[in-house]
């Protein structure tokens, strides 16, 4: 008797809801309650929520890490490789002056380049030697600028005099200095690849340089392989004409745009951008980033299967109720809307929770030394985190799309319930 009264009362409430045309919110609240008779339905919904939540969190953190490493490597390579480089024959002082006159917004530093082997006791290390103008180079290379300022401070503090650049002075990387145990005013022997004749045969040129500065780029390959000296030093060693250069390093705030104008103006010179010199490296990083995005998006796709199974189990468990609603005037559109709302509510709440957890995780990783990296390998001991707006929008859009389509199929199946068959059998 009591059971029949509950059924009649429930039908009265459902009919009243149908007549008021707000059946979808009412049913969503009803179906979200924990089902004691069928607990697996509620457990599947909870697992779907947790799966979407964890998937979104992992995807956001992974994209922030990938983008952070990408940007960090770009900054390091950008500093040491220069935005634009002009190379070719007949590059001299007149070329530099013409460049400064035609493009006053650009900063230029001429250079002479050669390869050499540095030697200290029984240790050898190959490297690239740059002959540069110290003052012009300081304007476009912040790493070298810091090294030069440290050298000036050292001389001012220890000798109470201004640093005067010698012809065969060098500024080397900190890693190379540590390898050879070099200090200020130490001697460093450089063996050059160009050969000079002696009494018997040809021999490589050798010259002792005085170490008067140390730079630290954050990347061990540059700190060991790059050595800076004066233009006059390499002109003497390479027997070059006065005021002639191997090339010009150019700094630009918008190198992709300026390189086009430079190529149009100096058609007889080869002009390359830093992104062209390292194109394969960054293309590989971009491919890895896209692959990781697709793989981690599959986590959300797998979690969405729980949404589908949860909704389908709810429909199977509520077939009698759905059939009664349809016979009492509820339209198939309202039934479809109910299960769309239900699935989207589970998925979107998981997305929001995942974004919150990702924000907390990124805050903790960026402010606390939870994970420490070897600075000589990655250039920094802290995790480089940088989440771009495009990546975040892509994650949110992809997640919402997966959640919507996961809810659509069960919602469509709910409208296909055969009312007559269900009421006859159940």
VEXPALUM-392340 format. One record per residue (C-alpha): residue number from 1; x, y, z. Coordinates in steps of 0.05 Angstrom, whole numbers, plus 32768, in hexadecimal, padded with zeros to 4 digits. Example, Ala and Ser with C-alpha at 12.3 -4.5 7.8 and 13.67 -1.06 7.14 Angstrom:
// residues 2
<r num="1" xx="80F6" yy="7FA6" zz="809C"/>
<r num="2" xx="8111" yy="7FEB" zz="808F"/>
***
This chain:
// residues 426
<r num="1" xx="8000" yy="8000" zz="8000"/>
<r num="2" xx="8038" yy="8030" zz="8013"/>
<r num="3" xx="805E" yy="801F" zz="7FD4"/>
<r num="4" xx="8022" yy="802F" zz="7FA9"/>
<r num="5" xx="8018" yy="8071" zz="7FCC"/>
<r num="6" xx="8062" yy="8084" zz="7FBE"/>
<r num="7" xx="8059" yy="8071" zz="7F75"/>
<r num="8" xx="801A" yy="809B" zz="7F6E"/>
<r num="9" xx="803B" yy="80D6" zz="7F92"/>
<r num="10" xx="8077" yy="80D1" zz="7F64"/>
<r num="11" xx="804B" yy="80D1" zz="7F26"/>
<r num="12" xx="8026" yy="810E" zz="7F40"/>
<r num="13" xx="8067" yy="8133" zz="7F4A"/>
<r num="14" xx="8081" yy="811F" zz="7F05"/>
<r num="15" xx="8040" yy="8134" zz="7EE4"/>
<r num="16" xx="8043" yy="8178" zz="7F07"/>
<r num="17" xx="808B" yy="8181" zz="7EF1"/>
<r num="18" xx="8079" yy="816F" zz="7EA9"/>
<r num="19" xx="8041" yy="81A2" zz="7EA9"/>
<r num="20" xx="8070" yy="81D8" zz="7EC4"/>
<r num="21" xx="80A2" yy="81C9" zz="7E8A"/>
<r num="22" xx="80DF" yy="81C6" zz="7EB8"/>
<r num="23" xx="80E8" yy="817B" zz="7EB7"/>
<r num="24" xx="8132" yy="817A" zz="7EA3"/>
<r num="25" xx="814F" yy="819D" zz="7EE1"/>
<r num="26" xx="8121" yy="8175" zz="7F0E"/>
<r num="27" xx="8137" yy="8132" zz="7EF0"/>
<r num="28" xx="8181" yy="8146" zz="7EF0"/>
<r num="29" xx="817F" yy="8153" zz="7F3A"/>
<r num="30" xx="8159" yy="8112" zz="7F44"/>
<r num="31" xx="8189" yy="80E7" zz="7F1B"/>
<r num="32" xx="81C7" yy="8106" zz="7F3C"/>
<r num="33" xx="81B3" yy="80EA" zz="7F80"/>
<r num="34" xx="81D7" yy="80AD" zz="7F98"/>
<r num="35" xx="81AF" yy="8070" zz="7F83"/>
<r num="36" xx="81B1" yy="803E" zz="7FBD"/>
<r num="37" xx="818E" yy="8008" zz="7F95"/>
<r num="38" xx="81BF" yy="800E" zz="7F5A"/>
<r num="39" xx="81FF" yy="802B" zz="7F78"/>
<r num="40" xx="8229" yy="801A" zz="7F3A"/>
<r num="41" xx="8205" yy="8051" zz="7F14"/>
<r num="42" xx="821B" yy="8086" zz="7F45"/>
<r num="43" xx="8261" yy="8069" zz="7F4A"/>
<r num="44" xx="8267" yy="806C" zz="7EFE"/>
<r num="45" xx="8253" yy="80B5" zz="7EFF"/>
<r num="46" xx="8286" yy="80C4" zz="7F35"/>
<r num="47" xx="82BC" yy="80A0" zz="7F0E"/>
<r num="48" xx="82A9" yy="80C8" zz="7ED0"/>
<r num="49" xx="82AF" yy="8109" zz="7EF7"/>
<r num="50" xx="82F3" yy="80F5" zz="7F14"/>
<r num="51" xx="830D" yy="80DC" zz="7ED1"/>
<r num="52" xx="82FC" yy="811E" zz="7EAE"/>
<r num="53" xx="8318" yy="8145" zz="7EE9"/>
<r num="54" xx="835B" yy="8120" zz="7EEA"/>
<r num="55" xx="8360" yy="8120" zz="7E9F"/>
<r num="56" xx="8357" yy="816C" zz="7E99"/>
<r num="57" xx="8387" yy="8179" zz="7ED3"/>
<r num="58" xx="83BE" yy="814C" zz="7EB5"/>
<r num="59" xx="83B4" yy="816A" zz="7E70"/>
<r num="60" xx="83BA" yy="81B2" zz="7E88"/>
<r num="61" xx="83F8" yy="81A4" zz="7EB2"/>
<r num="62" xx="8419" yy="817C" zz="7E79"/>
<r num="63" xx="840B" yy="81B3" zz="7E47"/>
<r num="64" xx="8427" yy="81E8" zz="7E77"/>
<r num="65" xx="8466" yy="81BE" zz="7E7F"/>
<r num="66" xx="846F" yy="81B2" zz="7E35"/>
<r num="67" xx="8463" yy="81FB" zz="7E24"/>
<r num="68" xx="8491" yy="8211" zz="7E5D"/>
<r num="69" xx="84CA" yy="81E6" zz="7E45"/>
<r num="70" xx="84BE" yy="81FD" zz="7DFE"/>
<r num="71" xx="84C0" yy="8246" zz="7E11"/>
<r num="72" xx="84FC" yy="823C" zz="7E3F"/>
<r num="73" xx="8524" yy="821B" zz="7E07"/>
<r num="74" xx="850E" yy="8253" zz="7DD7"/>
<r num="75" xx="8527" yy="8288" zz="7E08"/>
<r num="76" xx="856A" yy="8265" zz="7E11"/>
<r num="77" xx="8574" yy="8259" zz="7DC7"/>
<r num="78" xx="855B" yy="829F" zz="7DB7"/>
<r num="79" xx="858F" yy="82BF" zz="7DE4"/>
<r num="80" xx="85CB" yy="8298" zz="7DCA"/>
<r num="81" xx="85B6" yy="8290" zz="7D81"/>
<r num="82" xx="859D" yy="82D8" zz="7D75"/>
<r num="83" xx="855B" yy="82E9" zz="7D52"/>
<r num="84" xx="857A" yy="82F6" zz="7D0D"/>
<r num="85" xx="85BF" yy="82E8" zz="7CF1"/>
<r num="86" xx="85DC" yy="8306" zz="7CB1"/>
<r num="87" xx="8615" yy="82DF" zz="7C91"/>
<r num="88" xx="8637" yy="82E1" zz="7C4D"/>
<r num="89" xx="8673" yy="82FD" zz="7C27"/>
<r num="90" xx="8689" yy="8346" zz="7C2B"/>
<r num="91" xx="8668" yy="8355" zz="7C6E"/>
<r num="92" xx="868F" yy="838F" zz="7C8A"/>
<r num="93" xx="8689" yy="83D1" zz="7CB0"/>
<r num="94" xx="8663" yy="83F1" zz="7C76"/>
<r num="95" xx="862F" yy="83B9" zz="7C79"/>
<r num="96" xx="8626" yy="83C5" zz="7CC4"/>
<r num="97" xx="861F" yy="8410" zz="7CBA"/>
<r num="98" xx="85ED" yy="8406" zz="7C82"/>
<r num="99" xx="85C5" yy="83D6" zz="7CAD"/>
<r num="100" xx="85C3" yy="8407" zz="7CE7"/>
<r num="101" xx="85AD" yy="843F" zz="7CB8"/>
<r num="102" xx="8577" yy="8419" zz="7C93"/>
<r num="103" xx="855C" yy="83F4" zz="7CD0"/>
<r num="104" xx="8567" yy="8422" zz="7D0C"/>
<r num="105" xx="8536" yy="83FA" zz="7D37"/>
<r num="106" xx="8563" yy="83BC" zz="7D33"/>
<r num="107" xx="85A1" yy="83AF" zz="7D5E"/>
<r num="108" xx="85DD" yy="8390" zz="7D3B"/>
<r num="109" xx="861D" yy="8370" zz="7D53"/>
<r num="110" xx="8653" yy="835B" zz="7D20"/>
<r num="111" xx="8679" yy="831B" zz="7D2C"/>
<r num="112" xx="86B2" yy="82F0" zz="7D13"/>
<r num="113" xx="86AA" yy="82A5" zz="7D1F"/>
<r num="114" xx="86D9" yy="826A" zz="7D1F"/>
<r num="115" xx="86E0" yy="8226" zz="7D40"/>
<r num="116" xx="8716" yy="8213" zz="7D72"/>
<r num="117" xx="872A" yy="81E1" zz="7DA6"/>
<r num="118" xx="8736" yy="81FA" zz="7DEC"/>
<r num="119" xx="876C" yy="81D5" zz="7E14"/>
<r num="120" xx="877F" yy="81D4" zz="7E5D"/>
<r num="121" xx="87B1" yy="81A1" zz="7E75"/>
<r num="122" xx="8798" yy="815F" zz="7E57"/>
<r num="123" xx="8750" yy="8175" zz="7E4B"/>
<r num="124" xx="8735" yy="818B" zz="7E07"/>
<r num="125" xx="86F2" yy="81AA" zz="7DF6"/>
<r num="126" xx="86D9" yy="81C0" zz="7DB2"/>
<r num="127" xx="86B5" yy="8203" zz="7DAA"/>
<r num="128" xx="86A2" yy="823E" zz="7D7F"/>
<r num="129" xx="86C8" yy="827F" zz="7D87"/>
<r num="130" xx="86A4" yy="82C0" zz="7D79"/>
<r num="131" xx="86CA" yy="8301" zz="7D6D"/>
<r num="132" xx="869A" yy="8339" zz="7D81"/>
<r num="133" xx="8695" yy="8382" zz="7D94"/>
<r num="134" xx="8689" yy="837E" zz="7DDF"/>
<r num="135" xx="865C" yy="83BB" zz="7DE4"/>
<r num="136" xx="8631" yy="83AA" zz="7DA7"/>
<r num="137" xx="862A" yy="8362" zz="7DBD"/>
<r num="138" xx="8613" yy="8378" zz="7E03"/>
<r num="139" xx="85D8" yy="839C" zz="7DE2"/>
<r num="140" xx="85BC" yy="835C" zz="7DC3"/>
<r num="141" xx="85D5" yy="8324" zz="7DF1"/>
<r num="142" xx="85BF" yy="832B" zz="7E3A"/>
<r num="143" xx="85E9" yy="82EE" zz="7E4F"/>
<r num="144" xx="8629" yy="830E" zz="7E33"/>
<r num="145" xx="8615" yy="8352" zz="7E50"/>
<r num="146" xx="8610" yy="8334" zz="7E96"/>
<r num="147" xx="8654" yy="8313" zz="7E8E"/>
<r num="148" xx="8674" yy="8354" zz="7E77"/>
<r num="149" xx="8656" yy="837A" zz="7EB2"/>
<r num="150" xx="8671" yy="8345" zz="7EE2"/>
<r num="151" xx="86B6" yy="834D" zz="7EC3"/>
<r num="152" xx="86B4" yy="8399" zz="7ECC"/>
<r num="153" xx="869D" yy="8391" zz="7F14"/>
<r num="154" xx="86D5" yy="835F" zz="7F22"/>
<r num="155" xx="870B" yy="838F" zz="7F09"/>
<r num="156" xx="86EC" yy="83C9" zz="7F2D"/>
<r num="157" xx="86E8" yy="83A3" zz="7F6F"/>
<r num="158" xx="872B" yy="837F" zz="7F6D"/>
<r num="159" xx="8758" yy="83AE" zz="7F46"/>
<r num="160" xx="8733" yy="83F0" zz="7F50"/>
<r num="161" xx="8736" yy="83FE" zz="7F05"/>
<r num="162" xx="870B" yy="83FB" zz="7EC7"/>
<r num="163" xx="870E" yy="83BC" zz="7E9E"/>
<r num="164" xx="8734" yy="83C7" zz="7E5D"/>
<r num="165" xx="8728" yy="8393" zz="7E29"/>
<r num="166" xx="8766" yy="8371" zz="7E10"/>
<r num="167" xx="8771" yy="8357" zz="7DC9"/>
<r num="168" xx="8773" yy="830E" zz="7DDE"/>
<r num="169" xx="8741" yy="830E" zz="7E18"/>
<r num="170" xx="8709" yy="82DB" zz="7E19"/>
<r num="171" xx="86C7" yy="82D4" zz="7E3D"/>
<r num="172" xx="86B5" yy="828A" zz="7E46"/>
<r num="173" xx="867B" yy="8262" zz="7E61"/>
<r num="174" xx="8678" yy="8250" zz="7EAA"/>
<r num="175" xx="8676" yy="8205" zz="7E9B"/>
<r num="176" xx="86B6" yy="8209" zz="7E72"/>
<r num="177" xx="86D6" yy="8231" zz="7EAA"/>
<r num="178" xx="86C2" yy="81FC" zz="7EDD"/>
<r num="179" xx="86DC" yy="81C5" zz="7EAF"/>
<r num="180" xx="8721" yy="81E6" zz="7EAA"/>
<r num="181" xx="8720" yy="8206" zz="7EEF"/>
<r num="182" xx="872B" yy="824B" zz="7ED2"/>
<r num="183" xx="8726" yy="828F" zz="7EF5"/>
<r num="184" xx="872E" yy="82D7" zz="7EE0"/>
<r num="185" xx="876F" yy="82E3" zz="7EBB"/>
<r num="186" xx="877C" yy="8298" zz="7EB2"/>
<r num="187" xx="879A" yy="8282" zz="7E6F"/>
<r num="188" xx="8773" yy="8258" zz="7E3E"/>
<r num="189" xx="8795" yy="8238" zz="7E02"/>
<r num="190" xx="876B" yy="8237" zz="7DC3"/>
<r num="191" xx="877E" yy="820B" zz="7D87"/>
<r num="192" xx="875F" yy="8224" zz="7D47"/>
<r num="193" xx="874B" yy="81FC" zz="7D09"/>
<r num="194" xx="8770" yy="8229" zz="7CD8"/>
<r num="195" xx="87B6" yy="8210" zz="7CC7"/>
<r num="196" xx="87F6" yy="8239" zz="7CC6"/>
<r num="197" xx="8837" yy="8223" zz="7CA4"/>
<r num="198" xx="8875" yy="8214" zz="7CCD"/>
<r num="199" xx="88BA" yy="81FA" zz="7CBB"/>
<r num="200" xx="88A3" yy="81B3" zz="7CAC"/>
<r num="201" xx="8858" yy="81B1" zz="7CA1"/>
<r num="202" xx="8816" yy="81D4" zz="7CAF"/>
<r num="203" xx="8800" yy="81DA" zz="7CF7"/>
<r num="204" xx="87C1" yy="81F5" zz="7D18"/>
<r num="205" xx="87C4" yy="823A" zz="7D35"/>
<r num="206" xx="87C8" yy="823E" zz="7D81"/>
<r num="207" xx="87C0" yy="827A" zz="7DAE"/>
<r num="208" xx="87BB" yy="8286" zz="7DF9"/>
<r num="209" xx="8781" yy="82B2" zz="7E0D"/>
<r num="210" xx="8775" yy="82D4" zz="7E50"/>
<r num="211" xx="8733" yy="82C3" zz="7E71"/>
<r num="212" xx="8710" yy="8303" zz="7E88"/>
<r num="213" xx="86C7" yy="82F0" zz="7E90"/>
<r num="214" xx="8694" yy="82B9" zz="7E98"/>
<r num="215" xx="864D" yy="82B2" zz="7E7F"/>
<r num="216" xx="8616" yy="8281" zz="7E91"/>
<r num="217" xx="85DF" yy="8275" zz="7E5E"/>
<r num="218" xx="85BE" yy="823D" zz="7E85"/>
<r num="219" xx="85CD" yy="8209" zz="7E4F"/>
<r num="220" xx="860C" yy="81E0" zz="7E56"/>
<r num="221" xx="8617" yy="81D9" zz="7E0B"/>
<r num="222" xx="861E" yy="8225" zz="7E02"/>
<r num="223" xx="8645" yy="822F" zz="7E43"/>
<r num="224" xx="8679" yy="81FC" zz="7E2C"/>
<r num="225" xx="8679" yy="820B" zz="7DE1"/>
<r num="226" xx="8676" yy="8257" zz="7DDA"/>
<r num="227" xx="86B2" yy="8284" zz="7DE5"/>
<r num="228" xx="86B1" yy="82D0" zz="7DD9"/>
<r num="229" xx="86ED" yy="82FB" zz="7DC8"/>
<r num="230" xx="86FA" yy="833C" zz="7DA4"/>
<r num="231" xx="86F3" yy="8347" zz="7D59"/>
<r num="232" xx="873C" yy="835B" zz="7D53"/>
<r num="233" xx="8753" yy="8319" zz="7D72"/>
<r num="234" xx="8732" yy="82ED" zz="7D3D"/>
<r num="235" xx="8744" yy="831D" zz="7D04"/>
<r num="236" xx="878D" yy="8312" zz="7D16"/>
<r num="237" xx="8786" yy="82C7" zz="7D1B"/>
<r num="238" xx="875D" yy="82C1" zz="7CDB"/>
<r num="239" xx="8785" yy="82F5" zz="7CB5"/>
<r num="240" xx="8746" yy="831C" zz="7CA3"/>
<r num="241" xx="8742" yy="8362" zz="7C88"/>
<r num="242" xx="8735" yy="839C" zz="7CB7"/>
<r num="243" xx="86EA" yy="83AB" zz="7CC4"/>
<r num="244" xx="86D4" yy="836A" zz="7CA4"/>
<r num="245" xx="86A5" yy="8338" zz="7CC5"/>
<r num="246" xx="868A" yy="82F2" zz="7CBB"/>
<r num="247" xx="8644" yy="830A" zz="7CCB"/>
<r num="248" xx="8616" yy="8336" zz="7CF5"/>
<r num="249" xx="85E9" yy="8321" zz="7D2E"/>
<r num="250" xx="85A8" yy="8349" zz="7D2D"/>
<r num="251" xx="8576" yy="8353" zz="7D65"/>
<r num="252" xx="852D" yy="8361" zz="7D54"/>
<r num="253" xx="84EE" yy="8364" zz="7D7D"/>
<r num="254" xx="84C8" yy="8347" zz="7D41"/>
<r num="255" xx="84FB" yy="831C" zz="7D1C"/>
<r num="256" xx="84C8" yy="82F7" zz="7CF0"/>
<r num="257" xx="84B2" yy="8339" zz="7CD2"/>
<r num="258" xx="84F6" yy="835C" zz="7CCE"/>
<r num="259" xx="8519" yy="8321" zz="7CAE"/>
<r num="260" xx="84ED" yy="8329" zz="7C70"/>
<r num="261" xx="8502" yy="8372" zz="7C68"/>
<r num="262" xx="854B" yy="8361" zz="7C74"/>
<r num="263" xx="8549" yy="832B" zz="7C3E"/>
<r num="264" xx="852A" yy="835C" zz="7C0D"/>
<r num="265" xx="855F" yy="8391" zz="7C1C"/>
<r num="266" xx="859D" yy="8363" zz="7C1E"/>
<r num="267" xx="8590" yy="8331" zz="7BE7"/>
<r num="268" xx="85DA" yy="831E" zz="7BE2"/>
<r num="269" xx="85DE" yy="830A" zz="7C2B"/>
<r num="270" xx="85C4" yy="82CD" zz="7C4E"/>
<r num="271" xx="8595" yy="82E1" zz="7C87"/>
<r num="272" xx="857A" yy="82AB" zz="7CB6"/>
<r num="273" xx="854D" yy="82AD" zz="7CF4"/>
<r num="274" xx="8559" yy="8286" zz="7D34"/>
<r num="275" xx="8519" yy="825E" zz="7D27"/>
<r num="276" xx="8536" yy="8247" zz="7CE4"/>
<r num="277" xx="8577" yy="8231" zz="7D03"/>
<r num="278" xx="8552" yy="8206" zz="7D37"/>
<r num="279" xx="8514" yy="81F5" zz="7D0E"/>
<r num="280" xx="8519" yy="81A9" zz="7D16"/>
<r num="281" xx="8521" yy="81AE" zz="7D61"/>
<r num="282" xx="84E3" yy="81D9" zz="7D6B"/>
<r num="283" xx="84BB" yy="81B1" zz="7D38"/>
<r num="284" xx="84CA" yy="8172" zz="7D62"/>
<r num="285" xx="84B4" yy="8196" zz="7DA2"/>
<r num="286" xx="8473" yy="81AC" zz="7D81"/>
<r num="287" xx="8465" yy="8165" zz="7D67"/>
<r num="288" xx="8473" yy="8149" zz="7DAC"/>
<r num="289" xx="8444" yy="817C" zz="7DCB"/>
<r num="290" xx="840B" yy="816B" zz="7D9B"/>
<r num="291" xx="8415" yy="8121" zz="7DA5"/>
<r num="292" xx="8413" yy="8129" zz="7DF1"/>
<r num="293" xx="83D3" yy="8153" zz="7DEA"/>
<r num="294" xx="83B1" yy="811C" zz="7DC2"/>
<r num="295" xx="83C8" yy="80E4" zz="7DF0"/>
<r num="296" xx="83B2" yy="8108" zz="7E2F"/>
<r num="297" xx="8370" yy="811C" zz="7E0F"/>
<r num="298" xx="8363" yy="80D1" zz="7E0A"/>
<r num="299" xx="835F" yy="80D0" zz="7E56"/>
<r num="300" xx="8323" yy="80FE" zz="7E53"/>
<r num="301" xx="8307" yy="80D4" zz="7E1A"/>
<r num="302" xx="830C" yy="8095" zz="7E45"/>
<r num="303" xx="82ED" yy="80BA" zz="7E80"/>
<r num="304" xx="82B3" yy="80CE" zz="7E53"/>
<r num="305" xx="82A4" yy="8084" zz="7E49"/>
<r num="306" xx="8290" yy="8083" zz="7E92"/>
<r num="307" xx="825F" yy="80BC" zz="7E83"/>
<r num="308" xx="8240" yy="8092" zz="7E4C"/>
<r num="309" xx="823C" yy="8054" zz="7E77"/>
<r num="310" xx="8220" yy="807B" zz="7EB2"/>
<r num="311" xx="81E9" yy="809B" zz="7E88"/>
<r num="312" xx="81D8" yy="805A" zz="7E65"/>
<r num="313" xx="81D1" yy="8036" zz="7EA8"/>
<r num="314" xx="81A6" yy="806F" zz="7EC1"/>
<r num="315" xx="8179" yy="8069" zz="7E83"/>
<r num="316" xx="8173" yy="801E" zz="7E8B"/>
<r num="317" xx="8162" yy="8026" zz="7ED5"/>
<r num="318" xx="8130" yy="805D" zz="7EC8"/>
<r num="319" xx="810D" yy="8041" zz="7E8A"/>
<r num="320" xx="80CA" yy="803C" zz="7EAE"/>
<r num="321" xx="80CF" yy="8084" zz="7EC6"/>
<r num="322" xx="80E3" yy="809D" zz="7E81"/>
<r num="323" xx="80A8" yy="8078" zz="7E62"/>
<r num="324" xx="8078" yy="8096" zz="7E95"/>
<r num="325" xx="8093" yy="80DC" zz="7E87"/>
<r num="326" xx="8089" yy="80D4" zz="7E3D"/>
<r num="327" xx="8042" yy="80BA" zz="7E45"/>
<r num="328" xx="8032" yy="80F4" zz="7E74"/>
<r num="329" xx="8046" yy="8129" zz="7E42"/>
<r num="330" xx="8091" yy="8131" zz="7E47"/>
<r num="331" xx="80AF" yy="813B" zz="7E02"/>
<r num="332" xx="80EA" yy="8112" zz="7DE8"/>
<r num="333" xx="8110" yy="8153" zz="7DE3"/>
<r num="334" xx="8109" yy="815E" zz="7E2E"/>
<r num="335" xx="8121" yy="8117" zz="7E3D"/>
<r num="336" xx="815D" yy="8121" zz="7E10"/>
<r num="337" xx="816C" yy="8164" zz="7E31"/>
<r num="338" xx="8169" yy="8143" zz="7E76"/>
<r num="339" xx="81A0" yy="8111" zz="7E67"/>
<r num="340" xx="81C9" yy="8144" zz="7E40"/>
<r num="341" xx="81C7" yy="8171" zz="7E7D"/>
<r num="342" xx="81D8" yy="8137" zz="7EAA"/>
<r num="343" xx="8215" yy="8120" zz="7E82"/>
<r num="344" xx="822D" yy="8167" zz="7E76"/>
<r num="345" xx="8226" yy="8178" zz="7EC0"/>
<r num="346" xx="8253" yy="813C" zz="7ED2"/>
<r num="347" xx="8286" yy="814C" zz="7E9C"/>
<r num="348" xx="8288" yy="8199" zz="7EA4"/>
<r num="349" xx="828D" yy="8194" zz="7EEF"/>
<r num="350" xx="82C8" yy="8165" zz="7EE5"/>
<r num="351" xx="82E8" yy="8197" zz="7EB5"/>
<r num="352" xx="82E0" yy="81D0" zz="7EE6"/>
<r num="353" xx="82FC" yy="81A7" zz="7F1F"/>
<r num="354" xx="8336" yy="8191" zz="7EF3"/>
<r num="355" xx="8346" yy="81DA" zz="7EE2"/>
<r num="356" xx="8346" yy="81EC" zz="7F2C"/>
<r num="357" xx="8374" yy="81B2" zz="7F3E"/>
<r num="358" xx="83A2" yy="81C3" zz="7F03"/>
<r num="359" xx="83A7" yy="820B" zz="7F1B"/>
<r num="360" xx="83BA" yy="81F2" zz="7F61"/>
<r num="361" xx="83ED" yy="81C2" zz="7F45"/>
<r num="362" xx="840D" yy="81F7" zz="7F19"/>
<r num="363" xx="8410" yy="8227" zz="7F53"/>
<r num="364" xx="8432" yy="81F4" zz="7F7F"/>
<r num="365" xx="8464" yy="81DE" zz="7F49"/>
<r num="366" xx="8477" yy="8226" zz="7F38"/>
<r num="367" xx="847F" yy="823F" zz="7F80"/>
<r num="368" xx="849B" yy="8203" zz="7FA5"/>
<r num="369" xx="84D7" yy="81D6" zz="7F94"/>
<r num="370" xx="84AD" yy="8197" zz="7F8F"/>
<r num="371" xx="84D2" yy="8180" zz="7F50"/>
<r num="372" xx="851A" yy="8197" zz="7F45"/>
<r num="373" xx="853D" yy="8192" zz="7F02"/>
<r num="374" xx="8587" yy="8190" zz="7EF1"/>
<r num="375" xx="8596" yy="81D8" zz="7EDD"/>
<r num="376" xx="85D0" yy="81C5" zz="7EAF"/>
<r num="377" xx="85A2" yy="819B" zz="7E84"/>
<r num="378" xx="8561" yy="81C2" zz="7E83"/>
<r num="379" xx="857C" yy="8208" zz="7E90"/>
<r num="380" xx="8553" yy="8210" zz="7ED0"/>
<r num="381" xx="8549" yy="81EA" zz="7F11"/>
<r num="382" xx="84FF" yy="81FC" zz="7F13"/>
<r num="383" xx="84C9" yy="81DE" zz="7EE7"/>
<r num="384" xx="84BB" yy="820F" zz="7EAF"/>
<r num="385" xx="846F" yy="8217" zz="7EAE"/>
<r num="386" xx="844C" yy="8242" zz="7E7B"/>
<r num="387" xx="8404" yy="8233" zz="7E67"/>
<r num="388" xx="83EE" yy="8257" zz="7E29"/>
<r num="389" xx="83A7" yy="8270" zz="7E1F"/>
<r num="390" xx="83A3" yy="8248" zz="7DDE"/>
<r num="391" xx="83B5" yy="8207" zz="7E00"/>
<r num="392" xx="8383" yy="8214" zz="7E38"/>
<r num="393" xx="834B" yy="8224" zz="7E07"/>
<r num="394" xx="835C" yy="81E6" zz="7DDE"/>
<r num="395" xx="8358" yy="81BA" zz="7E1C"/>
<r num="396" xx="8316" yy="81D8" zz="7E33"/>
<r num="397" xx="82F7" yy="81D5" zz="7DED"/>
<r num="398" xx="830D" yy="818D" zz="7DE1"/>
<r num="399" xx="82F5" yy="8177" zz="7E26"/>
<r num="400" xx="82B1" yy="8199" zz="7E1D"/>
<r num="401" xx="82AA" yy="8179" zz="7DD9"/>
<r num="402" xx="82B8" yy="8133" zz="7DF4"/>
<r num="403" xx="8288" yy="813D" zz="7E2E"/>
<r num="404" xx="8250" yy="8156" zz="7E01"/>
<r num="405" xx="8255" yy="811C" zz="7DD0"/>
<r num="406" xx="825B" yy="80EA" zz="7E09"/>
<r num="407" xx="8218" yy="8105" zz="7E24"/>
<r num="408" xx="81F5" yy="8109" zz="7DE1"/>
<r num="409" xx="81F2" yy="80BF" zz="7DD0"/>
<r num="410" xx="81D2" yy="80A8" zz="7E12"/>
<r num="411" xx="81A2" yy="80E4" zz="7E10"/>
<r num="412" xx="818C" yy="80D0" zz="7DCA"/>
<r num="413" xx="8182" yy="8087" zz="7DE0"/>
<r num="414" xx="8156" yy="809F" zz="7E1A"/>
<r num="415" xx="8123" yy="80BB" zz="7DE8"/>
<r num="416" xx="811F" yy="8078" zz="7DC4"/>
<r num="417" xx="80FE" yy="8054" zz="7E00"/>
<r num="418" xx="80C0" yy="802D" zz="7DE9"/>
<r num="419" xx="808C" yy="8046" zz="7E1B"/>
<r num="420" xx="8059" yy="8011" zz="7E0B"/>
<r num="421" xx="808A" yy="7FD7" zz="7E10"/>
<r num="422" xx="80A9" yy="7FF1" zz="7E50"/>
<r num="423" xx="8067" yy="7FFE" zz="7E74"/>
<r num="424" xx="804B" yy="7FBB" zz="7E5D"/>
<r num="425" xx="8087" yy="7F93" zz="7E77"/>
<r num="426" xx="809B" yy="7FBB" zz="7EB4"/>
***
